Each structure stands twice: as C-alpha cells, then as structure tokens.
Amino acid sequence: MAPRVGIAGYGLAGRYFHAPLLVGAGFEIASILTRNEQRILDAKTDFPNSQICNSLEDLLKTKIDLLVVASANQSHAEQAIAGLKAGIPVVVDKPMGRTLKETEEIIAVSKQTGVGVSTYFNRKWDSDASTIKKIISEGLLGKIFRLESRFEVFRPQLKGGWRENKDVEQGGGNLLDLQPHLISTALDWFGPAQLISASVRAIRGGSDDDIVLTLKHQNGVDSYLSASAIMGSAGPRIRLVGDKATLVIKDLDPQESLLRSGVIPKDGKWQQSTKSAAYIHAGDQVVEYQAVDGNYTQYYVEVKNALAGGKWPVSTDEALAVAKIIDQAREISFR
C-alpha cells in the first residue's frame, strides 16, 4: 500500500518540486493545504481524489504517513513542529529554518518526539552532483583544490514574489533560497568546512540578491559559491579545479524544466536523459566527459525507505551545518 502524504503549500515548490516526485516515488497524495483560490483549482485538477484543506490542523487529521512542508519560509518551523508533535514524519523544503536557532528548534522537537525530520536538499541529486562524485572517485583531475559553484541569472527588474521582496524575518532573499543548495552540495562533496568570507548584498533594492561565500574545507578544497539574480553574464554552473585538469559543467540538467512542464517520473526514475554536458579542460585540450543522469526522485525513494526504518536522505546534521554557515554569512557580511 502506497504511503499517504500531505503537502502544505501548493505554489512552485509544492506543485512542481514535490508532488510529481512523490508520485514518481510511489506515494499517494492524500491531502493538500492551500488557501489560494488558483492553487485550490490547480490542486483539484492535478489530484482530484486528494482532500483540499484550509488549515494545517485539518491536514494533519487526514491519516497521512508523511508531511511535506512546501510553504513560504516563514511557515516552515511552525508547520514542521506541528507535524512532528502530531507524530507524523516531516520533510521540510529548504531552508529547514530561517535561522540556525529555528533549525535547532525543529530538530529538538524531532528528538523529543522520536519522529523523523529531513530537509529537501534536492540538488544533491542533480546530474552535476552525481558527475562530480564520479570524477572525484576516478581521480582524473588530480589533486582537487578549488570548487566554483553558481546559480546566476539576469533579472534586473524585481518581481512581486516574497522571495525577492521580503526581508529575512519573512524568509526572503537568495541567501535562504539558493545558497542552501550550493552549501549542501559543497559539504556533501568535500566534507566539513569553515566560512572564511561572505558578501551578502541587495543590488536591486529588494531582498538580498547577490551573494558570494568562500568555504575552506578541512580536506584542503576551497569552495567559491555564487548566487546572483543580477548577473548579466552568468558563469558556468560548475568549475572543479585539480592540478591535472578542470571539470566544467555549464548548465543545469533538465530536471527542473521537465517538472515545470508537467512531466512525472515513473518507478523512481526519469524515462528520459537528465544529463548535464560535462567537459574536462587541460589547457587547450578539451574532451567531453560522460556525465551521470540526475534523479531528484531518489530523494523520495530514500524517504520512503526511511519511513520503513531506514536512513533519511538528508540528515539533521547536514541541515544544521548549512544553517550555521548561513547565519555566519549574514553576521560576517553586515559587521
């Protein structure tokens, strides 16, 4: 019998980054919390057999095995804690909390209740992430000493959404929206790190929209992490530098585009290629490298296993490490 899941929030995250992957991993979408009229219509269209709820209390009464918190950042902690106290395991969209303190509060309730909680660092299952793990294991780049990892776009005009206009208290800004992906993957690839510099700026007059962090990993790798919405010439998604060669991945894999276009994975994986083009550079010599397919669905396959007693795909220690660096970045940048 498929595990039943309730989704709190049915905007971009809930509708496109969670619901299709949950279905693809074999979950039943039992209930959806949204009060927005258009999103109610979307939810009824997408999942006509699901119960549409207008309060979290009602959602938690729908006999669910998992709560997915896909609401605005300012609601994450309150909703996650309510789910845990109701005895329901929880997945929280990134960031788990707006601050380290809020993240610690969620995890403390998880420990007190003995109910599992994880956060959605889905970029660990991008093509570039799996490709980097492969090339590290093969040693083709020699001694790796630098990672450059970016999410850069050019949107000079502010839009009306909370991510671009709300302050930190309300969960806005790219430090909370994009840097969790960059930090979590860097830590996953190269292990523990200290934040040694941070620039967090609001160029367009809204929320922070141009952030560069530098991490120094214990294994000797330095990570340069850039999240910018005002970059007229975006750099490559990944540049991974070793003393023998450099791996360059210019673009994201197609998973986000597939999800936004309504494509749903089947039986825990995509039915089409989800590779990013990857190249190894050694001066003037450039050769294509065989990339690995990305698969966000694997996150929820592992969540299903965790509900049966297995290991969660993103640990609470990972969530805490990312939250700590985000807090430090704000402190450093605004001293």
Buried (B, 14 or more C-beta within 10 A) or exposed (E): EBBBBBBBBBBBBBBBBBBBBBBBBBBBBBBBBBEEEEBBEBBEEBBEEBBBBEEBEBBBBBEBBBBBBBBBBBBBBBBBBBBBEBEBBBBBBBBBBBBBEBBBBBBEBBEEBEBBBBBBBBBBBBBBBBBBBBBBEEEBBEEBBBBBBBBBBEEEEBEEBBBBBBEBEBBBBBBBBBBBBBBBBBBBBBEEBEBEEBBBBBEBEBBBBBBBBBBBBEEEBBBBBBBBBBBEEBBBBBBBBBEEBBBBBBEBBBBBEBBEEEBBBEEBBBEEEBBBEBBBBBEEEEEEBEBBBBBBBBBBBBBBBBBEEEEBBBEBEBBBBBBBBBBBBBEBBEE
